[in-house]
Amino acid sequence: MDRKGTFGFLFVFLIIFVSQMEMMRQVEARVCMSPSHGYHGPCWHDHNCALVCRNEGFSGGDCVGIQRKCYCTKLC
């Protein structure tokens, strides 16, 4: 490879590397959890929990713990 080809390759590699680092930085947002007030009984399916939590104004929900409680989630 000549110098221009090597420089071009390194430049493209650097652009891709920096863009991947920026995407990783955006993904590292914290997730806050709060017990659902509208979900009653044991939580066996994350999908049902998430639906109830969305009606409560959260972005989603998960079944958590041994007692399978529904916890609502949102980015904080």
C-alpha positions in Angstrom: 0.0 0.0 0.0 1.2 3.5 -0.7 1.2 6.3 1.9 -2.1 7.8 0.7 -3.8 4.4 1.0 -2.4 3.8 4.4 -3.4 7.3 5.6 -6.9 6.9 4.2 -7.4 3.5 5.8 -6.2 4.8 9.2 -8.4 7.9 8.9 -11.5 5.8 8.1 -10.7 3.4 11.0 -10.3 6.4 13.4 -13.7 7.8 12.3 -15.4 4.4 12.9 -13.7 4.0 16.2 -14.7 7.4 17.5 -18.3 7.0 16.3 -18.5 3.6 18.2 -17.2 5.2 21.4 -19.8 8.0 21.1 -22.6 5.4 20.7 -21.4 3.6 23.8 -21.4 6.8 25.8 -25.1 7.4 24.9 -26.1 3.9 25.9 -24.7 4.3 29.4 -27.7 6.2 30.8 -28.9 5.2 34.2 -32.1 3.3 34.7 -34.3 4.1 37.7 -36.7 1.5 39.1 -39.8 2.0 41.2 -42.3 -0.5 42.4 -45.5 -0.5 40.3 -48.6 0.8 42.1 -51.0 -0.7 39.5 -49.7 -4.3 39.2 -51.2 -6.7 41.7 -50.1 -10.3 42.4 -47.0 -12.2 41.4 -45.2 -10.9 38.2 -44.5 -13.8 35.8 -44.2 -12.0 32.5 -42.1 -8.8 31.9 -44.4 -7.9 29.0 -47.5 -7.6 31.3 -45.5 -5.6 33.8 -44.2 -3.2 31.2 -47.8 -2.6 29.9 -49.0 -1.6 33.4 -45.9 0.6 33.9 -46.4 2.4 30.6 -50.0 3.3 31.8 -48.4 4.7 35.0 -46.2 7.0 32.9 -42.9 4.9 32.9 -41.0 3.7 29.8 -41.2 0.0 30.8 -41.1 -2.6 33.5 -39.5 -5.8 34.7 -40.4 -8.7 37.1 -37.7 -8.6 39.8 -36.6 -10.7 42.7 -37.6 -14.0 44.3 -41.1 -12.7 45.1 -41.5 -11.6 41.4 -42.6 -8.0 42.0 -43.3 -5.7 39.1 -40.8 -2.7 39.0 -41.3 0.1 36.6 -38.3 1.5 34.8 -37.3 4.9 33.2 -34.1 6.7 32.3 -33.1 9.1 35.0 
